[in-house]
Amino acid sequence: MYGLAYVDFIEGVAMMKNLPIGVQTFEKIIKSDYIYIDKTKEIYNLIKTGEVYFLSRPRRFGKSTLCSTLEAVFLGKKELFKGLWIEKSDYDWKKYPVIHISWGGIDGSSKDILEKSLTWVLNNIAEMNGIKLSNAPDTKTLLQSLLQELYKNGPVVVIVDEYDKPLLDSISDVKNATEIRGALKKFYEALKDNSKYTKFIFITGVTKFSKVSIFSGFNNLQDITMSEKAATIAGYTKKDLETYLGDRITFIAKKLKISVDDLMNELTRYYDGYFFKLHGNPVYNPFSILNCLDEGDFRSYWFASGTPTFLLDLIKKNDYDVIQTDSVKITATDFDACDVNKLKLPVLLFQSGYLTIKNFDSESDNYELVCPNYEVRSALTGHIFELMTTLDKSNVGDFIKDFKRAIAADDIELFCTHFKDLLESIPYTVKIKSEKYYQSVLFLVMRLVGLEALAEVPTDFGRIDLTFQTKKHIYLIECKHRGTPDSAIKQMIKNEYAVPYKKSKKKIVYVGISFGLPKIIAKSKKRKVEARWKIQ
């Protein structure tokens, strides 16, 4: 039987407007009395200032609702926009024919299946508009015919959602992905070649595959992924939370018996921090915010809603440096160089929502990317750790508890002992090739424990493998695959790794760790790790 507090919570929620969790259709949001976070000012500005747009945003970040809202605007459904910003503007509400395609509903498992699915979708759109299309030799010709027929009723608006889903579904199969890319390219070539029939084109997805490979020839395509005009068009700003979700936030704060300010601080720590424009306003993850305010509890809602399978597959297949999943520098041109044959992990992590912009150095043309918030950092770290160690979640939990106790006691000796035990628990089937593996696993452990660990920290004479701080100490760690703990300590002293930390009042501690090649005990098939360390 539910307790009184739970009943009060449910009754309190029932008195407020519904949260649009899983509801992506603008018309349904309005007619079914869901909360709509007004983005019509940004939409108006897009319509007034351009004709062909591309926008990349993470999954479950409001892209589909944005597409649906655009469709309602161009269909002239002014009655749905009562009280919203655009209703009070000078927009003329003229009705246009609309082609709205979501690749999320199209089977793209192979090139042939994709083309057959797309043929069905285009014919269905034609039938809904009272048009009977003649048989066409390919989807390119079919789209051209549809555009020409719809144009009889005025310039056509084309909205494409999840354009990259067929590619992401096949991303680990380069041959298949390349064939699918070719089919997609023909589709966009048809749009380009028949632009005289279109008024407005909007394309959105998670990743930003290079314009050369997909959108070749779209000379007037505006990529607004990192533009000021689209910085807050998807996701929620702090002002959005205060304006539209203020009653929910106040209610949840009372339920948790904390102040509204304290609740906002926790919402910010867990779900805020996405920057899609340098020095712009940060946005909260809308999916996690809505679920948190619905449940009244802090969890990894967005991450749990869909494990980034394609990212984990790429990390495993290409042996990516997992330390780059936390903080990394890339050039401005890297953002435009993503292709199925040359995938760069940091760029994919940014586009998929696992990294966000922190800084930009104009002299070096480098962007610094970091994890946006606690939800992403903790959940992604946990998944990568499981990928690298193949350890069961329950076993990982026990180890993390031991590590936390060692850190709470500021006992680095005990921490190293636990790390050796953890390495020996990793199944013998996991192949360890270099010291980078040990360094990466150690880094992930520190992140899972909650430490603000830094890896590959640059100094004047080299790079510190790992460093982290406790209340009393600064730990500088050097890992050696072949070598001794003494040689690791000597390297840190010789290269003056401690110099950047000299002004700190905390005691600096060198930790040299050496790892030998693991041996497998034949009978038990257990791993025996030769791990030694020295603390100075």
N, C-alpha and C positions, 0 to 999 in steps of 0.2 A: 504493500500500500504506500502511496506517495505521501511524503511529509507535507506539513502545512506550508513550509517555505517554498516547496516546489509548486504547490497549487497557487500560491500568491504570485509566484513568478509567471506562471502560465496565464493567469487572469490579467496580470499587468501588461503582458505582451499583447494579449488579445485586444486590448483597448487602443493600441497604436496601429498605424498604417502597416501594411504587409511589407516585408523586405523581399526584393526581387531575386531571391536565390534560385538559380536555375532557370529564370524567366528572361529570355533574350529578345523577345518580340516587343517592340515599342508600343504597338497598339494594345497588346494584352496588358502591359504594365500600366498604361493609363486607364483602360476600361475596367480592370480588375482591382483598381485602387491600391496598386503597389507604389512604393516610393520611387520617384524618378529623380536622379541627380541631374539637374539641368545642364546639358552641354550644348544647348542650341545656339549660344552666342558664338562658340568656336565653330560650329557647323555653318552658321551664317557666313562667317569670315572666310571659310574655305570656298563656299559657293561663289562668293563675291570676288575672290582674288585669284582663282585658277580653274583649270578644267580637267587636268589629269593628275591624280595623286597616288602615291604609294605610302603606306604606313605600316611599320613593323612594331608589334607590341607582344608581350608574353601572352601565353594562353590564359583564358579566364580573366582577362583584363578589361572586358567591356567592348571588344572589337565588334562582336556580333550585334550587340545592342546599338552600337554606333551605326553600323550598316543598316539596321532595321529603321533607325530614326531618320537616316538620310533618305531611305525609300519612302517613308511616310511624308517627308517634306516635299519630295519631287512628285508624289502622287497628289499633292495639293490638299492633304487631309488637315486643314487648318483647325478643325474642331477638336482634334486630339491635342493641340498645343495650347489650350486655354491656360493662361496664367504663366506660361513659360516665356523666356526672354524673346524668342523669335516672333511670338505673336504680336509683341509691341513694336517690332521693327518695321522697316519699310519693305519687307519681303513680299513679292507679288502673288504667291501661292498658285502660280500657273501649274497645270497638270502636264506631266511628261510621261511617255511610255518608259517603263523600267525593266531592265534585265538584271535580276538579282540572283547570283549564283554563289552557293556555298560549297566549296570542294570537300567540306567535311561530310557531306551527304552523297559524295560520288565515290564509287569504288575505283581506287587507283592502284590496285595491287600489281597491275601490269599495263603496258602501253595499250594493248588491244582492249582490255577490259575498261580502261579509263575512257577510251574513245567511244566505246559502245554506251557507257554510262552517260557521258556528256551528250551524245546524240539524243538519248531519251530525255535528258533535262531540257535541252534546247527545244525539242518538239513539244514538251509539256508546257513550256513558257509560251510557245506559239499558240497552242490550243487555248490556253487561259486568256489570250488576247484575241481569240476568234480568228486565228490565222492557220491555214493549212499549208505546211511547207512541202515542196516537192522533194523527191529523193535526191540526196546530194552524195557525191563520191567520198567526202570527208567532212570532218567537223568544222574545218576552216571555211569551206563553202557554205555549210549549213548555217554557221553564225553570220556570215555575210548576208545570206538570204533573209534571216530573221531581222537583222538590222535594217535592211532595205524595206521590208514590209512594215515594221514598226514605225519607220521614219515617216510614213504616210500620215501618221497622227502627230508628228512633231519630232524634234531632235531627241535621240534616245539617251537615257541615263543608264550606265553600266556599273553595277556594284558587285565586286568579287571578294568574297570572304574566304579565309583559310586557303589562299591560293597555293600555299606550299605543303599542304597536308599530304598529297600523293608523294612528294619528294621525301618528306620526313619519314613516311611509312616504309620507304625503301632505301633509306640513307646508308644502311650498312651493306647494301648490295649495289656497288657502284655501277655495274653494267645496267641493271634494271632502272636505277635512278637516272642514268644518262638517257635511256630511251624515253622515260617518262618526261624528262626535261624537254626533249625534242617535241613531244606531243603538246606540252604546255606552251612551248615557244610558238607553235603554229597557231594556237588559240589567240595569243597576244599579237601575233602578226596580223591576224584578221581584224582585230580591233584597230591596230595602227593603220592598216590599209584602207579601212572604212571609217576613219575618223570624221569624215564629212557628214556622217549620219549621227554622230554623237554630240551631246551637249556637255556631259560630265562623266568622268570615269574615276572610280575609287577602288583601289586594290589594297587589300590588307592580309596580313599573315603574321606568323611568329618570326620566321627568319627572313633575312634579306639576301637572297641569292643574287649574284652580280647581274647588273642590268644587261651586260653583254650576252649572257647565256640565256636569259629568260625574256627580258623586255627589249630586246634589240630593236632599234629603230624608233623607240618612243622618245623622240628628241625633246618633247615638251613635258615629259614626266617629271613631276615635282616629288622628290623624296622628302617627306616631312617627318621622318622617323625621329630626327634630332632637331627639328625646327621649333622656334618659339611659338608659332601658331598652333602647334599640336602638343606642346609640352604637357598640358593637363587635360587633353581631350579624352583620354582613357585613364582610369584610375581616379581616386578621390583625393582632393586637397584637404588641408586642415579646415579651411573655410567651408568646404562641402560637408564635412562631418558636423561642424557646428550648426550649419544652416538647415540641413535636411535630416540629420540623425541625432540632433541634440537631445530630444526627449528620450531616445533609446539609451544614449550614453548616460544621462542622468539616472535613468531607471536601473541600469546595470551597476552603476556606481553604488547606489543604495543597496542593491542586492548583495554586492561584495563587501559592503560596509567600508568603502574607501571614498575619498573625495573625487570629484569630477576631474580635477587636475591630475591626481595620481593615476586615474584610469586612462586619461589621455596620454600620459607619459608611457604607460605600459603598451597602449595601442601603437604608439609611435615606435617604441623599441622593438615590438614584435613585427609590425606590418608596414611601417613607413619606409622612407629612404630611397625610393626609386627616382632617379634623375634622368630625364630624357633630353635635357638641355642643360649645358653647363651654366651654373649660377641661376638656373631657373627654380621654380617651386617644386619641392619634392611631392610625390603622390604616394598614397597608401594603396596596398593591394586590395582591390574592391571585393574580391571573392572572400578573402580571409576576414576583412572587416565585417561584411554582412553576416558571415557564419558566426563570428565571435559575438556580435551583438545579438544574434538569434539564440545562441546557446548559453551566453553569459559565461564563457570559459575561454581561456587562452590555449589554443592548440595549433598545430601546423596544418591548417585547413587546405590552403592552396597546394602545398607540396603533396599532401596525402590524396588530393583529388586526381592525381595522375603522376606516377613516378616517371621521371624523365628518361624513359627507356632508351631513346635514340642517343641521348648524351652518354649514358652509362655504357652502351654498346660501343660508341666511338672511343671512349676512354680506354676500354679494355682492348679493343681491336688495334688501335694505333699507339698504345702504350704512352698516352699523354702524361705529362707531368702534372699530377693531381694538386700539387702546391699552387698551380695556376688557377685553381678553382676558388681561391680566396682573395688574392690581390695580384694584379698583373698590369704591366704597361704595354700599350699597343699604339701604333701610329694612326693618324686620322685616315690614311688610305686603307688600312686594314678593314675598316668598316665596309668598304666597297668591294672587297676582294673575295667574298665568300662564294665558293662554287663547290659542286658535288665532288669534284676531283681534288680539291685543295681546301679542305675544311680546317679552319683555325678554331681551336677549342675556346679561347677567350672571347672571340667574336660571337660564337654560338651561345656561350654562357650569358653574354650581355643581351643578345636578342631574345633569349628564352627566359630572361628574368632572374637569372642566378647571379649576375654581376650588374653593377650600375656605375655610372660615372661619378668619380670623386673629385678629380683634379685634371687640369690640362696645362701642359707646359708649352707655351708658344715657341720657345727657342728650339726645343727638341721635337716639337710636333707630336708629343706623346700624351696619350690619355692614361690616367690611372683608373683602373676599374676595381671595385671592391664588392663584397656581398652587401646587399642593401639593408638587411635587418636580421634579427635573431632567428625568425622562422626559417629563412632560407639558409643561413649559415649552419644552424644545428642539423636541419633535416638533410641537406645536401652532404654535409660531412659524414653523417651517419650512413647514408647510402653508399658513398664511395668507400668508406671503411669496410662495410660488409662486402663490397665488390672485391676489394684487395685482399681481404683475409678469409672470406667465405665462412666466417664465424657466425653462429646462431645468435639472434638478438638477445636471448636470455644470457648467454655467455658473455657477450659484450657488456651487458648491463652490470654483471658482477665485477668485471674488470674495471669499468668506469667508477664504480663505487669504491674500489680499492685505491684507484688513482686519486680520487677526490680526497680520500682520507689522508693519503701521503702528502698532498699539496696543503691540506688544512693544517697538517703538522709541520709544514715546511721541511719535510724530510726527503731530500733529493736522492739519498741512498736507497730508501725504500721505494721511491718512484722508479728508479732504474731496475730494481729487483722485480717489481711487478711487470715492467716492460719486457724483461727477459722471459718471465713466465708466460706473458701474452704471446710472444713470438713462438715459444715452444708449443703453444696450443693451436697454432695455425696448422691446418691439415697439410700433410706432406705433399699432397697433389698440387699445392700452390708453389709455383716455381719462383725462386728468388734469384735474380740475376746480378744485382749490384747494390752498392751502399745506398743508392737513391731510394730503393724500396724501404730500407730501414728508416731513413730520414723522413720519407713520406708518411709511413705508418705512425712514427713518433709524433709528427706534426698533427696528424688527424686525431690522435689520442688527446693531445693538448687542447685541440679545439673542442672535442667532445666533453672534456672535463670543464670547459668554460674559460680556459686561459686565453689571454690575448697574445697568442704565440705569433711570432714573425719568422719567416723563413727566407734564406738567401739575402740576409741584410747586408747591403753594400757598405764597405768602409774604404779608407784611402788605400789599403794594401790587400784587400780581398773581400770575401763574403762570409759572413757568419752563417753556418748551417741553420741554426735555430736559436731563438732567444725568447725568454718570457720572464715576467716579473711576479713576485709575490709581495706581501706587505714589507718584508725585510730584505729581500734579496733580488738581484738581477742575475739570471742564469744565462750564460753563453755556452752553447753546445756545439761541439764539432764531432761529426760521425766519420769513422774510418772503416772501410771494408777490408782493406789490407793495411795493417799498421797497428800501432799500439796506442793505448790511451795517453801514454807519455808524449808520443809524437803529436797527438792532437792538441794537448795542452801547450806544448812548445810552439806549435804553429800559431795558436791564438795569441800567445805572449809576443812572439816575434813580429807578428803582423799588427800588433797593438789594437786588437779587437775591442778592448775595454775603453779606449780613449773617448768614444762618443758618450759614454756613461759616467765619466769621471765626476761630473758635477752633481750627480745624484747622491743623496745621503744614504742610499741603500748599499749594502755590501755586494760586491761583484764576485760571482762564483763561476769558475771555469769547470765545465764538465766534458771530459774526453771519453768517447765511447767507441770501442772497436768491435767489429763483428766478423767472425770467420764464416766460411761457407757452412751452411747447416748440414748436419749429418742425419740420416734416417736410421733409426733403430729398427732392424729388419723384422723382428718378431712382432713388435707392437705397431710398427709403421708410424711411430711418433717422431717428431722433429727434435733434434738436439742442437740448440743454437749456442755457438761459442761467442758469448757476449761478455766483455769486460769493460770496466769503466774506472775513471779516476776523477776525483773531485778536489779542486784546489781553490 
